Amino acid sequence: MSALPENHDLYFLPTPDTRVIAVAELTPSKPPSAQPNSVDRAEELMRRAAAGELERRAPISIVATATGYTIIDGNATYGVAVRHSWRTLPTRTLVEDAR
């Protein structure tokens, strides 16, 4: 399958509180290796959104931690980003950064 380009506008519907965060600062609450089918499905949905067949998704939901951010919703999307060597992901912080 072809690479999924890191063009967030193809897959995500930004909101006023969207922040683009480095993938290296994100920690999944469910590792991609524990959910390969979910990552495959997320990639399929992202490809369909990019083609205009589906609505774009909301940014992934995160909470701030002392060392970065933990993903609350969007672990499979994170797995897609890692699979395709993306540097960043659009996020929505559920709990303000207390670092």
N, C-alpha and C positions, 0 to 999 in steps of 0.2 A: 504494500500500500504506500502511496506517496506521502511525503512529509506534510505535516500540517503547519502552515506558516504562522509565525507569531504576529498576527494582525488581529488584535483584540476586538476591533470593531466588527469583524466577521462573525463572532461567536457570542459576544456579550453586549447587553443593553446597559450602558452606564447610567448611574444615578448621580444626583448631586454629591453624595457622600462617597463615591467610588474613589479608591486610592489604588494606584498601581504599586505593588510590592514585589521585591525580588524573590524569586522562587527559593533561593537559598535561605531566606528568613522564615519560610513557612515550614511547619511541621504537621504532617497529616495525623488526624486522630485515628484513622484506619489506613495502614500502609497499603500502597497500590499493589504490592505483591500478594496481599491477603484477599484482594478482590479483582483479579484479572478480568473477569467477565464484566464487571461494572466499568472498568477503565475502557474496555473495548466498546461497550455500549455508549459511554460518554463521548468517545471519539466519533462514533457513528452519528450521534446527535449533533455534535459540533460541525461535522462535515455537511450535514443536511441543513443546519442553520446557515452556514456559509453559502450554500447553494440557493438559499431563499426558500427552502421547502418547509422549514420550521422557524418558530420564533427564536430570537436570540435569548440566551439565558441571563439571569441576574449574575452579578459578580459573586465569587465565592465568599462565604461568611467566615470570619476569623475572630479570635479573641487575642488580645495582647498578653504576652507572658514576659518574664524577666529576660528571656533570651531571644525573643522573636515573636512569632504568632502561631497559634494552633488553629487548624482548619476545623470548623464546626460543620459546615455544609459545603461540599465541593471537593471531597477527597478524590473521587474518580477523575474529576477535571484536573486536579493537581497531577494525578498519575499520567494523564494525557500530556500535560505540559512537560513533565520530566521525560516522558518517552520521546518527545520531539525537541528536547534540549532548549525549551523556552527559558528566557532569563527572568521574565516577570509575569505576573497575573493580576488582573483587576480584582479588587477585594472590597468587602464591606465589613468594617469593624463593628462587632456587636458590643464590645466593652472597650471603652476608650483606653488608649495607651497609657499605662501607669508606670512605664519604665523610667 
